[in-house]
Amino acid sequence: MPCIRAFHFPEVFTIANAAHQINEEILDKEVRLIGDQGEQLGIMSAAQAMDIAAERELDLVKIAPGSNPPVCKIMDYGKFRFEQAKKEKEAKKNQRVIEIKEIRMSPGIDTNDFNTKLKNAQKFLSDGDRVKVSVRFRGREMAHTEIGADLLKDFAAQCAEIANMDKAPKLEGRNMSMFLSPKPQAPAKKPAKPKQPKAPAEAPEGEA
């Protein structure tokens, strides 16, 4: 199945498919034509629309095949495709994949180990990743799962400045887990402009 994309124009019409019909491929009896400057040129035959595009040394491109009649636009199609490919490449470059990192603990974890795992989680959250924090119960530890729940709540409280708990501690088998997500970062405030010192008032002429 072909990949479907949408490209928006000021005229509100949408290019619905990446594989557009252009020029001689457009066989509709009538089309609604938009000029290369966005001007509405009205309803006419596809042949007339193609003649106008040819006069301007540009392409006729069907941008809304589902409309009645279909909407066509005059444009430099090669340039359009180049710019779209460039935008898609730039968007992919700026995309960041959010990962889920896992921190594992035991109910009897010592303070130093707890603090080390806490720092790791805070780093992951600061980098924009979600964190799954788990406590694994062994043997008789299953009789005291509240210890693990308190441990996880304490862990979440110490991450509260930079993270939200989006899944509370839940026991599944011998594991109790919770999920932390990084809080949205507020945009940095612009530094205030330094105030200019007022120039001293000049004394009237004749005064010392």
Backbone bond lengths (Angstrom), bond angles and torsions (degrees), N, CA, C in turn:
res aa  C-N    CA-C-N  psi(-1)  N-CA   C-N-CA  omega(-1)  CA-C   N-CA-C  phi
1 M - - - 1.461 - - 1.531 108.52 -
2 P 1.345 119.29 132.49 1.461 120.49 -177.02 1.517 111.72 -67.18
3 C 1.343 116.03 152.45 1.463 121.50 178.89 1.534 108.92 -74.38
4 I 1.329 117.35 131.21 1.457 121.77 -177.89 1.520 109.20 -101.52
5 R 1.321 116.78 129.65 1.459 121.25 177.03 1.520 109.01 -130.20
6 A 1.322 116.35 163.12 1.463 119.95 176.70 1.511 109.08 -126.96
7 F 1.324 116.75 131.42 1.453 122.24 177.52 1.522 107.40 -119.32
8 H 1.335 117.34 129.73 1.453 120.24 -172.55 1.526 111.33 -102.18
9 F 1.318 115.80 137.30 1.449 123.35 177.33 1.525 108.73 -116.67
10 P 1.358 117.26 158.38 1.459 119.93 179.98 1.514 113.09 -58.45
11 E 1.356 117.70 -23.85 1.453 120.53 -177.29 1.535 111.73 -79.74
12 V 1.316 118.01 2.10 1.457 125.30 177.81 1.522 112.54 79.31
13 F 1.339 119.95 -14.81 1.454 121.08 175.97 1.519 109.12 -68.30
14 T 1.330 116.97 152.96 1.454 122.55 -175.50 1.512 111.44 -121.08
15 I 1.336 116.21 137.42 1.453 119.48 171.19 1.515 106.04 -82.99
16 A 1.318 116.35 117.92 1.460 119.89 -166.47 1.513 113.64 -92.83
17 N 1.299 119.70 -20.49 1.454 119.75 -173.83 1.509 110.21 -137.14
18 A 1.331 116.86 141.83 1.459 120.38 -179.07 1.522 111.11 -66.09
19 A 1.341 117.87 -28.80 1.469 121.67 178.64 1.521 107.86 -97.39
20 H 1.337 116.93 92.74 1.460 120.89 -175.07 1.530 111.57 -86.44
21 Q 1.313 114.48 152.69 1.463 119.16 168.75 1.521 107.44 -83.03
22 I 1.322 116.50 131.31 1.461 119.81 -179.33 1.527 109.86 -132.32
23 N 1.341 114.77 150.37 1.466 122.83 173.54 1.536 112.62 48.26
24 E 1.349 117.83 -121.30 1.468 121.68 -173.58 1.528 113.54 -64.98
25 E 1.338 118.06 -14.45 1.465 120.19 178.27 1.528 111.54 -72.35
26 I 1.334 117.55 -17.85 1.460 121.78 -177.44 1.528 108.59 -84.43
27 L 1.323 117.47 110.83 1.473 122.77 -173.62 1.531 112.52 -113.66
28 D 1.340 118.19 11.69 1.460 120.74 -177.96 1.530 110.48 -67.53
29 K 1.335 114.62 150.28 1.467 119.42 179.60 1.524 110.43 -66.47
30 E 1.351 116.52 -44.75 1.466 121.31 179.18 1.528 109.80 -133.43
31 V 1.320 115.00 151.50 1.462 120.97 176.28 1.531 108.48 -139.05
32 R 1.326 114.59 156.22 1.470 119.56 170.75 1.522 106.16 -97.25
33 L 1.325 117.67 124.56 1.460 121.08 -171.11 1.516 112.76 -105.78
34 I 1.337 114.78 134.04 1.463 122.68 173.03 1.519 107.34 -114.75
35 G 1.336 116.46 131.29 1.455 120.96 -178.81 1.516 112.52 -75.13
36 D 1.324 116.20 171.61 1.462 120.69 -177.26 1.527 112.56 -69.44
37 Q 1.345 118.41 -14.29 1.461 121.39 175.83 1.529 111.82 -100.06
38 G 1.357 115.76 8.14 1.454 119.81 179.47 1.514 114.04 89.81
39 E 1.330 117.30 3.54 1.461 119.97 -177.95 1.528 110.95 -77.61
40 Q 1.319 116.60 143.98 1.469 122.31 179.14 1.533 108.33 -82.22
41 L 1.309 117.59 119.48 1.460 121.93 -177.75 1.521 112.65 -104.14
42 G 1.345 117.47 0.04 1.450 121.16 173.55 1.513 114.96 90.69
43 I 1.359 114.91 -173.42 1.467 121.85 -178.70 1.525 108.85 -95.42
44 M 1.323 115.43 134.12 1.468 121.19 -178.56 1.516 108.93 -156.84
45 S 1.316 116.32 175.46 1.464 119.61 177.45 1.526 109.54 -72.41
46 A 1.336 115.49 156.03 1.461 119.99 178.21 1.525 110.79 -60.69
47 A 1.340 116.68 -34.41 1.473 120.43 179.72 1.522 110.60 -64.52
48 Q 1.351 117.21 -43.42 1.458 120.50 178.70 1.536 110.59 -62.88
49 A 1.336 115.16 -42.99 1.464 119.44 179.99 1.527 110.42 -62.04
50 M 1.337 116.15 -39.08 1.461 120.15 -179.97 1.525 111.08 -67.08
51 D 1.342 116.51 -35.75 1.461 120.34 177.99 1.526 110.78 -64.29
52 I 1.357 116.28 -41.30 1.470 119.59 179.50 1.525 110.60 -64.37
53 A 1.354 115.70 -42.29 1.472 119.65 178.64 1.523 110.53 -62.82
54 A 1.333 116.47 -40.61 1.471 120.88 -179.73 1.523 110.91 -64.83
55 E 1.354 116.64 -39.45 1.467 120.36 178.47 1.524 111.04 -60.86
56 R 1.313 115.90 -33.79 1.474 120.35 -179.37 1.528 111.72 -90.02
57 E 1.333 116.26 2.69 1.475 122.93 179.93 1.529 110.98 57.46
58 L 1.352 114.09 42.44 1.459 120.49 179.21 1.526 109.08 -130.82
59 D 1.341 116.41 -177.60 1.461 121.57 -178.54 1.516 110.89 -102.86
60 L 1.337 114.78 153.17 1.453 121.38 171.33 1.525 107.09 -100.89
61 V 1.328 116.60 121.84 1.466 121.29 -174.62 1.524 109.70 -124.68
62 K 1.336 116.35 128.65 1.470 120.40 177.21 1.530 107.74 -80.54
63 I 1.344 115.74 116.06 1.471 119.12 -175.58 1.525 113.25 -105.94
64 A 1.334 117.87 -17.28 1.462 120.91 178.59 1.520 109.02 -140.46
65 P 1.355 116.80 79.27 1.463 120.01 -176.63 1.520 113.65 -66.24
66 G 1.324 118.59 -20.93 1.456 121.21 -177.25 1.510 114.05 -83.98
67 S 1.345 117.75 -8.62 1.469 120.49 -179.75 1.526 110.17 -75.98
68 N 1.319 115.73 162.57 1.470 120.74 178.07 1.532 108.84 -125.30
69 P 1.360 118.69 104.28 1.473 126.25 -2.73 1.527 111.04 -76.90
70 P 1.358 117.61 167.40 1.463 120.91 178.44 1.539 110.95 -58.24
71 V 1.323 115.71 148.02 1.468 120.80 -179.57 1.520 109.42 -98.13
72 C 1.328 115.65 130.85 1.461 121.87 176.95 1.520 108.94 -120.86
73 K 1.313 115.76 151.06 1.464 121.17 179.87 1.522 109.35 -130.41
74 I 1.312 115.40 141.69 1.461 120.97 175.34 1.524 108.09 -87.28
75 M 1.322 116.76 127.18 1.475 120.35 -178.93 1.521 110.11 -161.51
76 D 1.323 114.62 168.47 1.462 120.93 170.16 1.535 105.51 -86.42
77 Y 1.329 117.01 98.09 1.461 121.03 -171.65 1.534 112.46 -65.47
78 G 1.325 116.58 -38.39 1.469 119.78 178.43 1.520 111.36 -61.23
79 K 1.333 115.81 -42.95 1.467 120.47 179.02 1.532 110.30 -66.38
80 F 1.356 115.19 -40.48 1.459 120.24 178.89 1.520 111.40 -59.17
81 R 1.344 117.20 -47.70 1.462 121.10 -179.00 1.527 110.98 -65.21
82 F 1.332 117.12 -37.67 1.467 120.88 178.46 1.525 110.56 -62.63
83 E 1.350 116.25 -45.18 1.468 120.18 -178.86 1.523 111.30 -66.64
84 Q 1.357 116.69 -37.98 1.460 119.85 178.02 1.522 111.48 -64.52
85 A 1.340 116.37 -42.81 1.467 120.56 179.06 1.526 110.43 -63.00
86 K 1.317 115.50 -38.29 1.469 120.51 179.53 1.531 110.74 -65.36
87 K 1.357 116.18 -42.69 1.470 120.55 179.25 1.526 111.17 -65.05
88 E 1.349 116.41 -41.03 1.462 120.46 -179.98 1.527 110.88 -64.54
89 K 1.329 115.59 -39.91 1.473 120.15 179.08 1.519 110.33 -64.81
90 E 1.343 116.94 -41.16 1.460 121.98 179.88 1.531 110.30 -66.45
91 A 1.345 116.23 -40.59 1.470 120.34 179.79 1.524 110.86 -64.05
92 K 1.348 116.87 -41.63 1.467 120.34 179.21 1.519 110.72 -64.61
93 K 1.345 115.85 -37.47 1.466 120.18 -178.93 1.525 110.86 -64.97
94 N 1.355 115.59 -33.83 1.465 119.88 -177.28 1.521 113.21 -87.81
95 Q 1.351 117.09 -7.00 1.457 119.89 179.52 1.527 110.56 -73.76
96 R 1.316 115.70 143.35 1.461 120.07 175.84 1.520 108.10 -126.08
97 V 1.316 115.91 128.27 1.462 120.26 179.51 1.526 108.43 -82.67
98 I 1.343 115.72 122.28 1.463 120.09 178.51 1.524 108.73 -81.05
99 E 1.322 116.16 122.86 1.462 121.40 -179.16 1.527 109.99 -100.87
100 I 1.307 115.69 158.41 1.470 121.15 172.30 1.526 107.61 -106.93
101 K 1.312 115.81 113.76 1.461 121.88 177.41 1.524 108.63 -94.06
102 E 1.325 116.36 148.91 1.468 118.99 -178.96 1.519 110.78 -118.81
103 I 1.322 114.58 134.10 1.464 123.25 174.34 1.523 106.70 -114.32
104 R 1.343 116.72 125.49 1.466 120.74 -178.98 1.525 110.43 -113.38
105 M 1.331 115.36 137.34 1.466 120.74 179.27 1.520 109.38 -136.62
106 S 1.343 114.99 167.43 1.468 121.39 173.31 1.529 107.24 -115.53
107 P 1.331 118.38 157.25 1.473 119.75 -179.14 1.525 112.93 -58.49
108 G 1.329 117.33 -28.74 1.459 120.12 -177.55 1.522 113.48 -97.91
109 I 1.319 118.97 24.45 1.466 122.50 -177.41 1.529 110.38 -59.25
110 D 1.345 116.91 139.17 1.462 118.99 179.43 1.530 110.20 -83.62
111 T 1.326 115.86 167.09 1.471 121.70 -172.87 1.524 112.08 -60.87
112 N 1.337 117.42 -43.57 1.469 120.40 -177.89 1.530 111.33 -63.16
113 D 1.330 115.55 -44.48 1.468 119.81 179.87 1.527 110.22 -65.18
114 F 1.339 116.35 -40.15 1.470 121.30 178.17 1.530 109.90 -59.32
115 N 1.350 116.52 -47.37 1.463 120.72 -178.07 1.532 111.79 -64.71
116 T 1.347 116.44 -35.88 1.467 120.03 178.24 1.529 110.25 -64.62
117 K 1.330 116.06 -45.28 1.468 120.30 179.64 1.532 110.93 -67.14
118 L 1.326 116.00 -34.64 1.462 120.54 177.54 1.532 110.43 -63.56
119 K 1.329 117.14 -43.91 1.478 120.63 179.03 1.527 111.04 -63.33
120 N 1.340 115.77 -39.87 1.469 119.15 178.61 1.530 110.62 -62.66
121 A 1.331 115.73 -44.13 1.464 120.00 -179.97 1.527 110.92 -63.25
122 Q 1.327 116.25 -42.35 1.466 120.13 179.77 1.528 111.27 -63.60
123 K 1.327 116.40 -34.85 1.471 119.72 177.03 1.532 110.49 -67.19
124 F 1.338 116.40 -44.84 1.472 120.42 178.84 1.531 109.95 -58.96
125 L 1.334 116.21 -45.00 1.459 120.89 -178.64 1.528 111.23 -64.83
126 S 1.328 116.54 -40.01 1.467 121.08 178.05 1.516 111.47 -64.40
127 D 1.345 116.33 -29.36 1.472 121.12 178.18 1.529 112.01 -81.47
128 G 1.345 116.64 -2.47 1.465 120.01 176.91 1.514 115.55 95.32
129 D 1.339 117.84 8.19 1.465 120.56 -179.55 1.530 111.26 -94.21
130 R 1.350 115.78 153.19 1.462 120.92 171.42 1.520 108.01 -80.42
131 V 1.323 115.59 155.62 1.467 120.63 -178.93 1.525 109.52 -129.59
132 K 1.333 115.37 129.49 1.460 121.66 172.31 1.525 106.67 -102.18
133 V 1.316 116.27 122.09 1.472 121.03 -179.45 1.528 107.61 -110.12
134 S 1.336 116.36 125.34 1.472 121.05 -174.23 1.518 111.17 -125.16
135 V 1.326 114.88 146.16 1.474 122.09 171.14 1.527 106.65 -119.35
136 R 1.338 115.92 128.03 1.462 121.81 -179.21 1.525 109.16 -103.25
137 F 1.341 116.40 124.58 1.459 121.44 179.48 1.528 109.73 -98.61
138 R 1.333 115.39 136.94 1.468 120.59 178.90 1.531 108.84 -122.40
139 G 1.323 115.39 140.16 1.469 120.85 173.08 1.505 113.78 51.61
140 R 1.336 115.18 -122.73 1.465 120.94 -175.13 1.533 112.83 -71.53
141 E 1.327 117.57 -12.00 1.477 120.16 178.26 1.530 111.65 -60.34
142 M 1.357 116.74 -22.37 1.462 120.71 179.94 1.532 112.25 -63.65
143 A 1.343 115.63 -19.19 1.471 119.30 179.70 1.534 111.40 -78.67
144 H 1.324 116.84 -10.59 1.476 120.31 -176.46 1.528 109.88 -132.07
145 T 1.331 115.64 55.17 1.479 119.43 -178.81 1.524 112.30 -67.33
146 E 1.352 116.73 -18.39 1.465 118.95 179.02 1.532 111.37 -63.29
147 I 1.365 116.16 -26.19 1.470 119.67 177.51 1.526 109.57 -63.74
148 G 1.330 115.94 -42.54 1.469 120.26 178.49 1.511 111.71 -66.44
149 A 1.353 117.02 -39.57 1.462 120.39 179.14 1.526 110.80 -62.65
150 D 1.347 116.81 -42.97 1.474 120.54 178.66 1.527 110.44 -64.98
151 L 1.322 116.07 -37.79 1.466 121.18 179.75 1.536 110.74 -62.25
152 L 1.329 114.85 -44.84 1.467 119.48 -179.81 1.525 111.51 -67.73
153 K 1.335 116.95 -39.76 1.473 119.93 178.87 1.525 110.83 -64.75
154 D 1.324 116.92 -38.07 1.468 121.13 177.34 1.534 109.87 -65.32
155 F 1.327 115.39 -40.81 1.463 121.40 179.15 1.538 109.40 -60.83
156 A 1.338 115.83 -46.70 1.472 120.71 -179.21 1.526 110.84 -64.15
157 A 1.338 116.76 -39.66 1.467 120.51 -179.01 1.524 111.10 -61.92
158 Q 1.355 115.87 -35.92 1.457 119.21 -178.74 1.533 112.75 -79.94
159 C 1.348 116.24 -6.44 1.469 121.10 174.23 1.528 111.39 -107.70
160 A 1.345 116.44 4.41 1.462 120.98 -169.62 1.526 113.68 -60.56
161 E 1.329 117.66 -28.30 1.463 119.45 -178.12 1.517 112.14 -68.19
162 I 1.326 116.87 -29.51 1.468 119.63 -174.75 1.528 113.01 -117.50
163 A 1.348 117.46 -3.87 1.476 118.96 -174.35 1.520 112.28 -142.91
164 N 1.338 114.17 153.41 1.465 122.34 171.54 1.524 108.84 -109.05
165 M 1.322 116.56 143.86 1.465 120.06 173.64 1.526 106.99 -85.35
166 D 1.335 117.63 107.92 1.458 118.88 -178.11 1.526 112.52 -100.12
167 K 1.320 117.05 -1.26 1.465 120.82 169.70 1.516 107.39 -148.56
168 A 1.323 116.31 113.52 1.468 121.80 -176.33 1.523 110.35 -66.67
169 P 1.358 117.20 160.55 1.469 120.64 179.68 1.523 112.01 -52.95
170 K 1.319 116.34 130.33 1.462 121.73 -178.76 1.519 109.19 -138.56
171 L 1.332 116.15 133.68 1.456 121.40 -179.20 1.526 109.58 -88.46
172 E 1.336 115.20 124.81 1.461 121.72 175.57 1.522 107.16 -131.49
173 G 1.351 115.96 107.06 1.456 118.83 -175.60 1.517 110.22 66.49
174 R 1.324 116.89 -123.05 1.470 121.45 179.03 1.529 112.19 -100.70
175 N 1.334 116.60 5.94 1.465 120.62 179.80 1.514 111.04 -112.55
176 M 1.326 116.07 136.78 1.454 121.57 170.76 1.522 107.07 -115.28
177 S 1.345 116.51 126.38 1.465 120.07 -173.51 1.520 111.33 -131.86
178 M 1.332 114.81 157.29 1.465 122.16 170.90 1.524 107.44 -142.78
179 F 1.320 116.21 161.95 1.460 121.20 179.36 1.526 109.81 -120.51
180 L 1.322 115.10 136.40 1.470 122.48 176.11 1.530 108.54 -117.01
181 S 1.332 116.34 137.45 1.460 120.79 176.63 1.515 109.17 -120.79
182 P 1.332 117.53 143.07 1.471 119.22 -179.83 1.517 111.56 -65.90
183 K 1.331 116.31 140.82 1.464 120.17 176.28 1.516 109.41 -71.78
184 P 1.343 117.58 145.57 1.463 119.77 175.95 1.520 109.52 -60.17
185 Q 1.323 115.35 136.05 1.456 118.60 -178.42 1.512 109.47 -85.38
186 A 1.341 115.75 129.64 1.465 120.65 178.29 1.512 109.14 -69.74
187 P 1.345 118.89 141.94 1.456 120.81 177.91 1.517 110.98 -61.09
188 A 1.312 115.17 140.66 1.459 120.16 -178.98 1.520 110.35 -63.45
189 K 1.340 116.22 136.98 1.459 120.25 178.89 1.525 110.24 -74.90
190 K 1.339 115.14 141.58 1.458 119.15 177.16 1.521 108.85 -69.96
191 P 1.346 116.71 136.41 1.465 118.16 178.95 1.521 110.67 -62.92
192 A 1.315 115.47 140.38 1.465 119.66 179.94 1.520 109.89 -67.01
193 K 1.332 115.79 142.98 1.467 119.55 178.86 1.522 108.99 -71.13
194 P 1.347 116.90 135.30 1.470 118.71 178.79 1.525 110.72 -64.84
195 K 1.310 115.30 138.09 1.461 119.04 179.91 1.523 110.11 -73.32
196 Q 1.346 114.94 135.32 1.464 119.78 177.93 1.528 108.91 -80.12
197 P 1.335 118.04 132.54 1.470 119.46 177.79 1.524 110.59 -64.53
198 K 1.321 115.79 140.03 1.452 119.85 179.41 1.517 110.46 -69.31
199 A 1.342 115.36 137.29 1.474 119.70 178.04 1.519 108.38 -70.55
200 P 1.327 117.81 138.89 1.480 120.11 179.16 1.521 110.55 -62.21
201 A 1.323 116.00 139.61 1.473 120.31 -179.85 1.513 109.72 -66.34
202 E 1.336 115.63 137.19 1.466 119.81 179.40 1.524 109.68 -76.86
203 A 1.317 114.89 139.19 1.466 119.40 179.17 1.523 110.03 -73.76
204 P 1.320 118.62 140.67 1.477 120.31 177.47 1.504 110.86 -57.79
205 E 1.344 115.57 150.62 1.475 119.79 180.00 1.509 110.17 -59.90
206 G 1.303 115.51 140.10 1.471 120.89 178.10 1.502 112.33 97.37
207 E 1.369 117.69 -16.05 1.470 120.25 177.25 1.501 109.80 -95.72
208 A 1.343 117.86 138.56 1.458 122.06 -178.90 1.490 108.91 -80.53
